[in-house]
Each structure stands twice: as structure tokens, then as C-alpha cells.
Amino acid sequence: MNQHLKIKLGRSDGALVRLLGHTERRGFALVGVSAIPTGPMTQLVDLKIQAIRPIEHLIHQLYKLYDVQHVEKAQ
């Protein structure tokens, strides 16, 4: 089942790579990714994933990443 997350992410070196790698290591397959700068130090990442596991597990894990500022499920 495809799911969609909106993530506010800091724009430090490697932040997006860490986010994507962490997502895949947790067993969620990436279906689509887009990132738009929202300021000099932040970006908005739209992440489309496919998984059988509950997405809340991924959201909880993403908040442990240093650069993740906010995560929400998109409809």
C-alpha cells in the first residue's frame, strides 16, 4: 500500500541522503521523492513509500534523525 509523508528537513550536508537511507533500512520502499527549499536552512520533502508495516513506526524513527524538524502523514 502506498503512503505519503511530508517532512520538514534541515538543509545540512547529507540530510536528505540520511533520510532516504534510514527509510529504506526500516523496510519501507521508496516510490517517489521530491524536495523543495523552503528557506535558507530548511526544505520540504514529499516522500511516497510502499510498505505493509504501519507508517507510524517510520514516523517515530524519522524523528530520531537530527535534521528532521516535522513529519506528517499526507492524504
N, C-alpha and C positions, 0 to 999 in steps of 0.2 A: 504494500500500500504506500503510495506517495504522500509525503507530508512536506510542509513548508514552514521554515523558520525565518524570522527577521532578527538580525543580530547587529547591535551597535558595537563596533570593534575599534580599539585604538589603532593608530597607523604607525606602529613601531616596526622596525625591520623584522620580517619573518612572521608577523602576527597572523596573516591570512594563511600562510603555509601551516603554521601550528594548528590553527582552527580546522583546516581541512584534514590534516593528518590525524588529529585527535578524533574527528568524526568517523573516519574510516576505521581506525583501530578499535573503536567501540562497536563495530559491526553494522554501521549504517552506510549504505551505498549512496554515493553522490550521483544525483540525476541532473542537477543544474546548479550553477553558481553565478551570481553577479555581485559586483561590489561597486559602490558609488561613494566618492568622497563627500562627506557632509560638513567638513571643516578642516582646518589645518592639521588637526590631531585625531580625527575620527572618520570612520567610514561606515556605511550601512551595507551589510551583506545579506542578500537573499539566498537562502540555502534550500534547495529541494533535495530531499532524501527519500530513499526507499528502505523500509525495514519492517520486520514483523514485531520487533520489540517495541514497547511503549516509548514514545518520544520524550516523555518526562524524564526518563533515565539519562538521555543525551543532554537535555537542558540542564539538569543538575550537574553533570560532568563539565559542560562548557563553562559554567560559572566559576569553575576552579581555575580556568586559564586566566593569566594575569591581564591580558588585553581585552577580555570580554567585559563590556560595561552593562549590556542589557540583552536579554533573549526573550522573544515572544513567539508563540505559535501564530501563524497567519492562516486565515481561512481560505 
